[in-house]
Amino acid sequence: MPATDHPTELREWIAHQVAAYLECAPEAIDPGVPLSDYGLDSVYAFVLCGDLEDHLGFPVDPTVVWDHRSVEELSAHLAGVAAGHRADPPETAP
């Protein structure tokens, strides 16, 4: 089960990750500002997605960062995906 999948908790976690990449305080990250406005490029998108996969426990396609451009949009989307993963029954081997 994901460590934090509530949109607010996930938003804070993503903002902390972005702040760490930018070497600034998490409070400096406005959740409504597109991540590209902070200078985050495709390399950071891949790193963020890898960190999200580790944190949430399911694969995260790097394009999700470009499809959901801000911390706010990304956290809302991923919280919904995480809820879907919890609702899916576990696969059993035949």
C-alpha positions in Angstrom: 0.0 0.0 0.0 1.3 3.5 -0.8 3.1 5.4 2.0 1.0 8.5 1.4 -1.7 8.7 -1.2 -4.0 11.4 0.2 -3.8 14.3 -2.2 -2.7 16.8 0.5 0.0 14.5 1.9 1.1 13.6 -1.6 1.2 17.3 -2.6 3.5 18.0 0.4 5.7 15.0 -0.4 6.1 16.0 -4.0 6.8 19.7 -3.1 9.6 18.4 -0.7 11.1 16.3 -3.5 11.0 19.2 -5.9 12.5 21.5 -3.3 15.3 19.0 -2.7 16.1 18.8 -6.4 16.2 22.7 -6.5 18.0 22.9 -3.2 15.5 25.3 -1.8 12.9 25.3 1.0 9.7 23.4 0.4 7.7 26.5 1.2 9.3 28.1 -1.9 7.4 25.6 -4.1 4.0 26.9 -5.2 1.8 23.9 -5.8 -0.1 25.6 -8.6 3.0 26.7 -10.6 4.0 24.4 -13.5 7.1 22.4 -12.6 8.8 23.5 -15.9 8.6 27.1 -14.5 11.0 26.0 -11.8 13.4 24.7 -14.5 12.7 21.1 -14.0 13.5 19.3 -17.2 13.0 15.7 -18.5 15.9 14.4 -16.4 14.1 15.7 -13.3 10.9 14.2 -14.6 12.5 10.8 -14.7 14.0 11.2 -11.3 10.7 12.4 -9.8 8.9 9.5 -11.4 11.4 7.0 -10.0 11.0 8.5 -6.6 7.2 8.4 -6.9 7.3 4.8 -7.9 9.4 4.0 -4.8 7.1 6.0 -2.6 3.8 4.9 -4.0 4.6 1.3 -4.9 3.4 1.2 -8.5 4.9 2.3 -11.9 4.6 6.0 -12.8 5.1 6.9 -16.4 7.5 9.9 -16.8 5.0 11.6 -19.1 2.7 12.1 -16.2 4.8 15.0 -15.1 4.2 16.8 -18.4 0.5 15.7 -18.5 -0.1 17.0 -15.0 2.2 20.0 -14.9 2.0 21.3 -11.4 2.5 19.8 -7.9 -1.2 20.3 -7.4 -2.3 18.6 -10.6 0.2 15.7 -10.2 -0.7 14.9 -6.6 -4.4 14.9 -7.4 -3.9 12.6 -10.4 -1.6 10.2 -8.5 -3.9 10.1 -5.5 -6.7 8.9 -7.8 -4.4 6.3 -9.4 -3.3 5.1 -6.0 -6.9 4.7 -4.9 -7.5 2.6 -8.0 -4.5 0.4 -7.2 -6.0 -0.2 -3.7 -9.4 -1.1 -5.2 -7.9 -3.7 -7.6 -8.0 -7.2 -6.3 -4.5 -8.8 -6.0 -3.6 -11.1 -9.0 -3.3 -14.8 -8.2 -1.2 -17.2 -10.1 -3.1 -20.0 -11.9 
